Amino acid sequence: MENTLMKMEQFYMEEVIIPQGQDIKKGLTNYILANGWKQVYVSGAVGSVIDMAFTAPIQNHLPLKVSSTPVSGAGEMLSMTGEIMPREMMDPDLKDVYTDKDSPLFVHIHASFATSGGHVFGGGLKSGKAFRSLRIFMVPLE
């Protein structure tokens, strides 16, 4: 197993607000590119979301294969964590799983949210939008 030691001379957390109706991944991508960051750690989020879709493994062996679960309607974000980096830095084994080639960034986020009645959905964030608004907390790793 490979370990990486990262020295952070100055630690700061950045907040981005995804406004109502905006795509979460596009909003993050635009914000990161506008700030000139290369790598980002996503540490959490607070707010409401709508029309989410998540991926999860469908078999218990490699190579990794996933299916997508769409969830219509609004809900409250419970958790969000992940990494964002230039596409060329992503794990080569994930290139067949994350086939979106439109963005120059690899947005690798795991999230969960709750809908009416306390139903919880989650997994790898495939897509979704802010419902009222969504505050996402990030740490640039440059």
Protein Blocks (a to p, Z undefined) as FASTA:
>chain_A
ZZdddddfbacdddddddehiafklmmmmmmmmnopabdcdfbdcdddehiaddddfbfb
dcddddddddedjdddfbdcdddddfklpcfklmmmmmcfkbmbdcddddddddehhiac
edjdfbdcdfkbccdddddfZZ
